[in-house]
Amino acid sequence: MRWLFIIMIVIVFSGNANPAERFSARDLVFLTQGGCVNTTRMRASLNEALGSLGLPKDYTLIEVDKLSASDRRRGYGTPTVLYRNKDIFGLVEPNSKDTAPS
């Protein structure tokens, strides 16, 4: 249950006194793209972790290919989960040069 641990740490370190009351699914973004082989498994783990914490599962799902070319989120690998615009694994936000379409 690695995801449960990761999400708990993210919420705790975000400074929320009561995570279940302060958590907003609007702050959670799941980035993916067509053909990403790990999306199904990662979404299932994320949903399981959120459910275990009694947190909503109505996070935002974004296809990175549909983002504008200037959107920095295009520079993340997929799948990626962002909480309050930060990668939950601690990856640094991509530079704008990393978002140029290939």
Residue pairs with C-beta under 8 A, 6 or more apart in sequence:
1 48
1 49
1 52
2 45
3 45
3 46
3 48
3 49
4 48
4 49
4 52
4 53
6 49
6 88
6 89
7 46
7 49
7 50
7 53
7 55
7 83
7 88
8 19
8 53
10 83
10 88
11 19
11 22
11 23
11 53
11 83
12 19
14 83
14 84
16 22
16 23
19 53
19 55
20 53
20 54
20 55
23 55
23 56
25 55
25 56
25 57
25 58
25 59
25 60
26 59
26 60
27 83
27 84
28 59
28 60
28 81
28 82
28 83
29 59
29 60
29 61
29 62
29 73
29 81
29 82
29 83
29 85
30 42
30 43
30 46
30 59
30 60
30 61
30 62
30 79
30 80
30 81
31 62
31 64
31 73
31 76
31 78
31 79
31 80
31 81
31 82
32 39
32 43
32 61
32 62
32 63
32 64
32 78
32 79
33 63
33 64
33 65
33 78
34 63
34 65
36 78
36 79
38 78
38 79
39 78
39 79
42 79
42 81
43 79
46 59
46 81
47 57
50 56
50 57
50 59
51 57
62 73
64 73
64 74
64 76
64 78
67 73
67 74
69 99
69 100
69 101
70 96
70 99
71 99
72 93
72 94
72 95
72 96
72 98
72 99
73 80
73 82
73 94
73 99
74 94
74 98
74 99
74 101
75 93
75 94
75 95
75 98
75 99
76 82
76 87
76 91
76 94
80 87
80 91
81 87
81 88
82 88
85 93
86 93
87 93
